[in-house]
Every structure is written in structure tokens, then in C-alpha cells.
Amino acid sequence: MATVRPFRALRPAAGKAARVASLPYDVMNRAEARAMAAGNPDSFLHVVRSEIGLADEIDDYDPGVYARAREVLEQMTADGVLVQDARPMFYIYRQIMNGRVQTGLVATVAVDEYLSNDIKKHELTLAVKEQDRINHFDATNAHTEPIFLTYRESPQISRLLNDFIRFNAPTAGFTSEDGITHYTWAIDDDDLIARLRELFAEIDALYIADGHHRSASAAKVGLRRREQFPDAPAEAEFNFFMAVIFPDADLFIMDYNRIVKDLNGLPVEGFLTALKALFSVRETGEKEPLRPGAKAHFGMYLDGSWYELVARPELYQDKDPYDRLDVSILQQNVLAPLLAIDDPRTSRRIDFVGGIRGLQELADRVDAAGGVAFSLFPASMAELLEIADAGMTMPPKSTWFEPKLRSGLFVHLLSD
């Protein structure tokens, strides 16, 4: 069962969505965020990356950063850049990237269902990143960015949303600087809201696609508010957090690639010899980056050359869902035993490059600083759901979803 609730969103005023909308807080560094927001005081980066309005010597996690976020959010509301809806509604968020469409319901979901694992996870979180968003949500009194959720597609839900889109004009529509088109709709039909709630109650589970740190932080802020306000009703806004919920069939996972900064003391030929014990290894002889075309196939850039690695079947056949993942095959057979990357979550010798940045970046960075890079075949939605259903977690940096949800199009206030 999945509980979804309408809410009174804080949204960009008419004509403001394109100026307000920003990439999520965690896909750029401070300097990149400052450059993206330059010359645009309406950019929501001034809220989710509020440190860009402070001196560089102030730490990203300084209390002043969170105070600044609240100040900016309140100012944007006072200035009418953001306006809160008068009544609770559902919303629709549609994105179009390279002709591919994904359409999600914007709603709030229950903290208790996150805690009971009815909202399923597939990644671990880092305490420092959780604490950052706890501080941010608490200071702003808002969920400033939605969690990216998915579910096994319901034809009835998809038909209802598509019918609404067909007969109603969007409340906002724009194409962002990266060529992705964004549309939003507000559902104010009480009968449709009730029917959508009924249909989602028949869904077995929701799954976090992206936003594990934000969802963990939202749940902990909710628990903190329960302690602060023990007499608050169960329907209090802080007992719910904001999400965009997409059917699994709409979603697209890109590759998430690895760069290791050195060969752990191995000579190039020794490293290649060790790989040949577990993989078929072929040097391509091409400068063009190698994009794997199937599971258990890997590209590798080493010493100025691209190689194709194909894992021997015994490395993944008859294994559990976790061990069958390409990221697991690489971690368990190359990164840990050969390159001494025992914990990729904490090692400073490994870096991760999302597929949106392209494979040439792997070669460029290895050429500049040495080491070795690996290109991976993307994980599938079926693998993600299977891992979550089994109560497992995927290795870090296993999935890169595109397009990213834009921040600032919807804000959920924790006290309404």
C-alpha cells in the first residue's frame, strides 16, 4: 500500500518557473552553483546552495548557510516569486529529454512508510550528507526538493494522468539550458484526487530512485518534529515529505563510471595479466571511447589505450541479485582485490563520473593524472527493483538517472 497526499505547494508565480528552476543541490560544486545562479536572483540555487551568497571562507555546513537558505526562501515568498496554493492539490511533472517522456505525480508520502520500508531503498547514506539536509530542511521549515520515487507501472494511473494532461493546459512550461523540456500541471479535481489516492493504495510499494539522503533527512526531521510537538495530529505536514512518483517504464538509467587514481603499485603489464585470469581482454586499437553494449562487458582506459573486458560467466552466473550487478562484478574482482579499493564509499583513490558527462572525460582525466578508468553498462530498472525487494543495497554510485528533477518548481512547507 502506498499513501499519497495532496498538499499546498509553494510554486513559482506565473511566468517565473524558468527563472526559478535549478538543478538539484547535489550535482554541482559550490563554484559551479555560483556560476549557474549568476545574474539570476530568482534561481532556486540561492536556497538549496545558499552558501553561494556567502564568503568563500565560510564552510558549506556552517550554521549561517542554513540561516541564509531560510532568509532567501522567505524573501522569495515575500517578493511573490514563489506563491503558495490556497488548497491542497496533486501536481503533475512531465520532462522530455531527447524525445523520451517521463510523467510523474507530485504528492507527499508518509514518513511512517519510509520507516517501515514500504518506501524501499537501494543505497546506503552518509551521515554527514544526511545531517546537511536535516539542518537545511529544519532551518527552512520546508522540503525544498522532491524525492525521486518510482513504482511498477499501473496502466490505470498512467491513463488518468495522461487524460488530465490531454484536456488541461499546463501551469508552467519551459526548456532548460540543457535542452530538457519541463511541464507542470495542478490537479484540483476532488474526484480525480480521490481516485488517484485509491489507485496508489493498491500499489505494493514505492521505491527511491534518487534522493536517499534527502528522504532519510526528511524522515529524521519528521521524527524530531514529533518530539517537539507531541500533540500534533497524524496529518501534520511534517509527517509527510514531498516526492515526484514516476512509473518504472518511464525512467532511464545512465551508466555510472569509475576512475581509480593509480594501479596500486602494479605495472601495466602485470595488471593486464591479472585481469586476463578473470576477463577476456581485448585492446580496441581505437581512440574512440568504448561504451559497453551488454551486461558483464566493461570498457577500460589504461596507459593511452581502450580495452574491452568481458567477465567470465562464473563471475556472475548463479549469483544473487547483488553479485550479478555489473558494478559488483567490477568491485569484487578488480577494484578490491587488484586495486585495493575495499570501500568505494570512503576511499580517496576512486572517483565516479556520471554518464551524462560522456566517456571522453574518463580518458581525459586518466591522460592528465594517470590511473585507470572503467566504463560500465547501465543498471536496469528491473535490477534496482529486485535489489530493493530483496532488502539489499546497491554499491555506491550505481545509478545515474536523467533527466534530473528541477528544484524550485514545488516546495512543501512543514507547517501549513
C-alpha positions as CSV (number, residue, x, y, z in Angstrom):
1,M,0.0,0.0,0.0
2,A,1.3,3.5,-0.9
3,T,-0.2,6.5,0.8
4,V,-0.1,9.7,-1.3
5,R,-1.5,13.0,-0.2
6,P,-2.2,16.3,-1.9
7,F,-0.6,19.4,-0.4
8,R,-0.4,23.2,-0.7
9,A,2.7,23.6,-2.8
10,L,4.8,26.7,-2.8
11,R,5.4,27.3,-6.5
12,P,6.8,29.9,-8.9
13,A,4.5,32.7,-9.8
14,A,3.1,32.8,-13.3
15,G,5.9,33.3,-15.8
16,K,8.7,32.7,-13.2
17,A,9.2,28.9,-13.5
18,A,12.1,29.0,-16.0
19,R,14.0,31.5,-13.9
20,V,13.4,29.8,-10.6
21,A,14.0,26.2,-11.6
22,S,17.5,24.8,-10.9
23,L,19.4,21.6,-11.0
24,P,19.3,19.7,-7.6
25,Y,21.8,20.8,-5.0
26,D,24.0,17.7,-5.2
27,V,25.0,17.6,-8.8
28,M,27.4,20.5,-8.8
29,N,30.1,22.0,-6.5
30,R,30.0,25.5,-4.9
31,A,31.8,27.2,-7.7
32,E,29.6,25.6,-10.4
33,A,26.4,26.6,-8.4
34,R,27.6,30.2,-8.1
35,A,28.2,30.4,-11.9
36,M,24.8,28.8,-12.7
37,A,23.0,31.3,-10.5
38,A,25.0,34.4,-11.6
39,G,22.8,37.2,-12.6
40,N,19.6,35.5,-11.6
41,P,18.4,36.4,-8.1
42,D,15.3,34.1,-8.7
43,S,17.4,30.9,-9.1
44,F,16.4,28.4,-6.5
45,L,20.1,27.6,-6.1
46,H,20.1,30.6,-3.8
47,V,18.0,28.4,-1.5
48,V,19.4,24.9,-1.9
49,R,23.0,26.0,-2.3
50,S,22.7,29.1,-0.2
51,E,26.4,29.2,0.5
52,I,26.9,30.8,-2.9
53,G,25.7,34.0,-1.3
54,L,28.3,33.9,1.4
55,A,32.1,34.4,1.5
56,D,34.2,31.5,0.3
57,E,35.9,31.0,3.7
58,I,32.5,30.1,5.2
59,D,32.2,26.3,5.4
60,D,29.4,24.6,3.4
61,Y,28.0,23.2,6.6
62,D,28.3,26.4,8.7
63,P,25.0,27.3,10.6
64,G,25.0,30.5,8.7
65,V,24.5,28.6,5.4
66,Y,21.1,27.2,6.7
67,A,20.0,30.5,8.1
68,R,20.8,32.1,4.7
69,A,18.6,29.5,3.0
70,R,15.7,30.3,5.2
71,E,16.2,34.0,4.6
72,V,16.2,33.6,0.9
73,L,13.2,31.3,0.8
74,E,11.2,33.8,2.9
75,Q,12.3,36.7,0.7
76,M,11.3,34.9,-2.5
77,T,7.9,34.3,-0.9
78,A,7.5,37.9,0.3
79,D,8.5,39.2,-3.1
80,G,5.9,37.0,-4.9
81,V,8.5,35.0,-6.8
82,L,7.0,31.9,-5.0
83,V,3.3,31.6,-4.2
84,Q,1.6,29.0,-2.0
85,D,-1.6,27.4,-3.4
86,A,-4.8,28.1,-1.4
87,R,-5.8,24.4,-1.3
88,P,-4.2,21.0,-1.3
89,M,-3.7,19.6,-4.7
90,F,-1.8,16.9,-6.6
91,Y,0.5,18.1,-9.4
92,I,2.0,16.5,-12.5
93,Y,5.6,17.0,-13.6
94,R,6.5,15.9,-17.1
95,Q,10.0,16.0,-18.6
96,I,11.0,15.4,-22.2
97,M,14.7,14.6,-23.0
98,N,15.8,13.7,-26.5
99,G,12.2,12.8,-27.3
100,R,11.7,10.5,-24.3
101,V,8.9,11.4,-21.9
102,Q,8.6,10.8,-18.2
103,T,5.5,11.8,-16.3
104,G,5.2,11.8,-12.5
105,L,2.7,12.6,-9.8
106,V,3.9,15.2,-7.3
107,A,2.5,14.4,-3.9
108,T,3.5,13.9,-0.3
109,V,4.2,10.4,1.0
110,A,4.3,9.1,4.6
111,V,7.3,9.3,6.8
112,D,6.0,6.1,8.6
113,E,6.0,4.2,5.3
114,Y,9.7,5.2,4.8
115,L,10.5,4.0,8.3
116,S,8.6,0.7,7.7
117,N,10.4,0.2,4.4
118,D,7.2,0.3,2.4
119,I,9.1,3.0,0.6
120,K,12.1,0.9,-0.4
121,K,15.7,1.9,-0.6
122,H,18.6,0.6,-2.7
123,E,21.5,2.7,-1.4
124,L,23.3,3.4,1.8
125,T,23.6,7.0,3.1
126,L,26.5,9.0,4.6
127,A,25.9,10.6,8.0
128,V,27.5,13.9,7.0
129,K,25.2,14.3,4.0
130,E,22.1,13.3,5.9
131,Q,22.9,15.9,8.6
132,D,23.4,18.6,6.0
133,R,19.8,18.2,4.6
134,I,18.4,17.7,8.2
135,N,19.8,21.1,9.0
136,H,18.6,22.6,5.7
137,F,15.0,21.2,6.0
138,D,14.8,22.2,9.7
139,A,16.1,25.7,9.1
140,T,13.9,26.4,6.1
141,N,10.9,24.7,7.6
142,A,10.4,23.1,4.2
143,H,11.2,20.2,1.9
144,T,12.9,22.3,-0.7
145,E,13.5,19.5,-3.2
146,P,11.3,16.5,-4.0
147,I,12.4,12.8,-3.6
148,F,12.5,10.9,-6.9
149,L,10.3,7.8,-6.4
150,T,9.2,5.0,-8.7
151,Y,6.7,2.1,-8.7
152,R,5.8,-0.7,-11.0
153,E,3.6,0.9,-13.6
154,S,-0.2,0.9,-13.2
155,P,-1.9,1.4,-16.5
156,Q,-4.9,3.0,-14.7
157,I,-2.8,5.7,-13.1
158,S,-0.9,6.4,-16.3
159,R,-4.2,6.7,-18.2
160,L,-5.7,9.1,-15.6
161,L,-2.6,11.4,-15.7
162,N,-2.3,11.3,-19.5
163,D,-6.1,12.1,-19.9
164,F,-5.7,15.1,-17.5
165,I,-2.7,16.4,-19.5
166,R,-4.7,16.0,-22.7
167,F,-7.6,18.2,-21.6
168,N,-5.8,20.7,-19.4
169,A,-3.3,23.4,-20.1
170,P,0.0,23.3,-18.1
171,T,0.6,25.7,-15.3
172,A,4.2,26.1,-16.5
173,G,6.3,25.0,-19.4
174,F,9.9,25.8,-20.5
175,T,13.0,24.3,-21.9
176,S,16.1,24.5,-19.7
177,E,19.6,25.3,-20.9
178,D,20.4,21.6,-21.3
179,G,17.6,21.1,-23.8
180,I,15.2,19.3,-21.4
181,T,11.6,20.4,-21.6
182,H,9.6,20.7,-18.4
183,Y,5.8,21.0,-17.9
184,T,3.8,21.1,-14.7
185,W,0.0,20.8,-14.1
186,A,-2.1,21.3,-10.9
187,I,-4.8,18.8,-10.3
188,D,-7.7,20.5,-8.4
189,D,-10.4,18.0,-9.3
190,D,-11.5,16.4,-6.0
191,D,-12.8,13.2,-7.7
192,L,-9.6,12.7,-9.6
193,I,-7.5,13.3,-6.4
194,A,-9.6,10.7,-4.6
195,R,-9.3,8.2,-7.4
196,L,-5.5,8.6,-7.6
197,R,-5.3,8.0,-3.8
198,E,-7.3,4.9,-4.2
199,L,-5.2,3.5,-7.0
200,F,-1.9,4.3,-5.2
201,A,-3.3,2.4,-2.1
202,E,-3.3,-0.7,-4.4
203,I,0.4,-0.3,-5.3
204,D,2.6,-2.7,-3.3
205,A,5.5,-0.4,-2.7
206,L,7.2,2.8,-3.7
207,Y,10.9,2.8,-4.4
208,I,13.5,5.5,-4.1
209,A,15.1,6.1,-7.4
210,D,17.2,9.1,-6.4
211,G,17.3,11.1,-3.2
212,H,18.3,8.6,-0.5
213,H,19.9,11.3,1.6
214,R,17.0,13.7,1.3
215,S,14.5,11.1,2.2
216,A,16.4,9.9,5.2
217,S,16.8,13.5,6.3
218,A,13.1,14.3,5.8
219,A,12.2,11.3,7.9
220,K,14.5,12.3,10.7
221,V,13.2,15.9,10.7
222,G,9.7,14.4,10.9
223,L,10.7,12.4,14.0
224,R,12.3,15.4,15.5
225,R,9.1,17.5,15.0
226,R,7.1,14.7,16.6
227,E,9.2,15.1,19.7
228,Q,8.8,18.9,19.6
229,F,5.1,18.8,19.0
230,P,3.8,15.6,20.6
231,D,0.1,16.7,20.4
232,A,0.3,17.4,16.7
233,P,-2.2,15.4,14.6
234,A,-1.1,12.4,12.5
235,E,-1.9,14.5,9.4
236,A,0.6,17.2,10.3
237,E,2.7,18.2,7.3
238,F,6.0,17.1,8.9
239,N,4.8,13.5,8.9
240,F,5.0,13.6,5.1
241,F,7.6,14.5,2.6
242,M,7.4,15.6,-1.0
243,A,8.1,13.3,-3.9
244,V,7.7,13.0,-7.7
245,I,6.5,9.5,-8.3
246,F,7.2,8.0,-11.8
247,P,6.2,4.7,-13.3
248,D,9.2,2.4,-13.8
249,A,8.6,2.2,-17.5
250,D,9.3,5.9,-17.9
251,L,12.7,6.0,-16.3
252,F,16.1,5.9,-17.9
253,I,19.3,5.0,-16.0
254,M,22.6,6.0,-17.4
255,D,26.0,4.5,-16.8
256,Y,28.0,5.5,-13.7
257,N,31.7,5.1,-14.4
258,R,34.8,4.7,-12.3
259,I,38.3,6.2,-12.2
260,V,41.0,4.9,-10.0
261,K,43.9,7.2,-9.4
262,D,46.7,4.6,-9.6
263,L,47.3,0.9,-10.2
264,N,48.1,0.1,-6.5
265,G,51.8,-0.3,-7.4
266,L,51.2,-2.8,-10.2
267,P,53.0,-2.3,-13.5
268,V,50.6,-2.0,-16.5
269,E,51.5,-5.4,-17.9
270,G,51.1,-7.1,-14.5
271,F,47.7,-5.5,-14.1
272,L,46.6,-6.7,-17.6
273,T,47.9,-10.2,-16.8
274,A,45.9,-10.3,-13.6
275,L,42.7,-9.2,-15.4
276,K,43.1,-11.9,-18.1
277,A,42.6,-14.6,-15.4
278,L,39.0,-13.4,-14.9
279,F,38.1,-11.5,-18.1
280,S,38.6,-11.8,-21.8
281,V,40.7,-8.7,-22.5
282,R,40.9,-7.0,-26.0
283,E,42.7,-3.8,-26.9
284,T,40.5,-2.0,-29.3
285,G,43.2,0.0,-31.1
286,E,40.8,2.9,-31.3
287,K,40.8,6.3,-29.8
288,E,37.1,6.3,-29.6
289,P,35.9,5.6,-26.0
290,L,34.4,2.1,-25.6
291,R,30.8,2.0,-24.5
292,P,29.8,-1.4,-23.2
293,G,27.0,-3.0,-25.2
294,A,25.8,-5.7,-22.9
295,K,25.8,-6.8,-19.2
296,A,29.1,-8.1,-17.9
297,H,31.0,-6.1,-20.6
298,F,33.3,-3.2,-19.5
299,G,35.4,-0.6,-21.2
300,M,38.8,0.2,-19.7
301,Y,41.1,3.1,-20.4
302,L,44.7,2.4,-19.4
303,D,48.0,3.9,-20.5
304,G,46.6,5.6,-23.5
305,S,44.5,2.7,-24.8
306,W,40.9,1.5,-24.7
307,Y,40.2,-2.1,-23.8
308,E,37.1,-4.3,-23.8
309,L,36.7,-6.6,-20.8
310,V,34.2,-9.4,-20.8
311,A,33.6,-11.1,-17.5
312,R,33.8,-14.9,-17.4
313,P,30.4,-16.4,-16.7
314,E,31.4,-17.9,-13.4
315,L,31.8,-14.4,-12.0
316,Y,28.1,-13.7,-12.2
317,Q,26.1,-16.8,-13.2
318,D,24.1,-18.4,-10.4
319,K,24.8,-15.4,-8.1
320,D,22.3,-13.4,-6.0
321,P,20.9,-10.1,-7.4
322,Y,23.6,-8.0,-5.8
323,D,26.5,-10.1,-7.1
324,R,25.0,-10.1,-10.6
325,L,25.3,-6.3,-10.9
326,D,28.0,-5.1,-13.2
327,V,29.2,-2.7,-10.5
328,S,29.5,-5.7,-8.1
329,I,31.4,-7.7,-10.7
330,L,33.9,-4.9,-11.1
331,Q,34.2,-4.2,-7.4
332,Q,34.6,-7.8,-6.3
333,N,37.0,-8.9,-9.0
334,V,39.0,-5.8,-9.9
335,L,38.7,-2.8,-7.6
336,A,39.0,-4.6,-4.3
337,P,41.5,-7.5,-5.0
338,L,43.7,-5.8,-7.5
339,L,43.5,-2.1,-6.8
340,A,42.8,-2.2,-3.0
341,I,39.6,-0.1,-3.2
342,D,38.0,-2.1,-0.4
343,D,35.3,0.5,0.4
344,P,34.4,2.8,-2.5
345,R,32.3,4.9,-0.2
346,T,35.3,6.1,1.8
347,S,38.4,5.5,-0.5
348,R,40.0,8.7,-1.7
349,R,41.6,6.9,-4.6
350,I,38.4,6.4,-6.6
351,D,36.1,8.8,-8.3
352,F,32.8,8.4,-10.1
353,V,31.7,10.0,-13.3
354,G,28.0,10.1,-14.3
355,G,27.2,9.0,-17.8
356,I,25.8,12.5,-18.7
357,R,29.4,13.8,-18.7
358,G,30.4,11.4,-21.5
359,L,33.1,8.8,-21.8
360,Q,35.8,11.0,-23.2
361,E,36.1,12.6,-19.7
362,L,37.4,9.2,-18.5
363,A,40.2,9.3,-21.0
364,D,41.0,12.9,-20.5
365,R,41.3,12.6,-16.7
366,V,43.5,9.5,-16.9
367,D,45.7,11.1,-19.5
368,A,46.1,14.1,-17.2
369,A,46.6,12.4,-13.9
370,G,47.3,8.7,-14.5
371,G,45.5,5.7,-13.2
372,V,42.8,3.6,-14.9
373,A,39.1,4.2,-15.9
374,F,36.2,1.8,-16.4
375,S,33.0,2.4,-18.4
376,L,30.1,0.3,-17.3
377,F,26.9,-0.9,-18.9
378,P,24.0,0.8,-17.1
379,A,22.0,-0.9,-14.4
380,S,18.3,-1.6,-15.3
381,M,15.2,-0.6,-13.5
382,A,14.4,-4.3,-13.1
383,E,17.7,-4.8,-11.3
384,L,17.1,-1.8,-9.0
385,L,13.6,-3.1,-8.0
386,E,14.9,-6.6,-7.5
387,I,17.7,-5.4,-5.2
388,A,15.2,-3.2,-3.2
389,D,12.7,-6.1,-2.9
390,A,15.4,-8.4,-1.6
391,G,16.3,-5.8,1.1
392,M,19.7,-5.3,-0.4
393,T,21.6,-2.1,-1.2
394,M,23.4,-1.5,-4.4
395,P,27.1,-0.5,-4.3
396,P,27.6,3.3,-4.2
397,K,27.2,5.3,-7.4
398,S,25.4,2.5,-9.2
399,T,22.6,4.5,-10.9
400,W,22.6,7.9,-12.7
401,F,19.1,9.0,-13.6
402,E,18.4,11.5,-16.4
403,P,16.8,13.9,-16.6
404,K,17.2,15.3,-13.1
405,L,14.3,16.8,-11.4
406,R,14.4,20.6,-11.3
407,S,14.4,22.2,-7.9
408,G,12.1,25.1,-7.0
409,L,9.1,24.0,-9.0
410,F,7.5,22.6,-5.9
411,V,8.2,23.3,-2.2
412,H,6.5,21.6,0.7
413,L,6.2,23.6,3.9
414,L,6.5,21.6,7.1
415,S,3.9,23.7,8.9
416,D,1.0,24.7,6.8
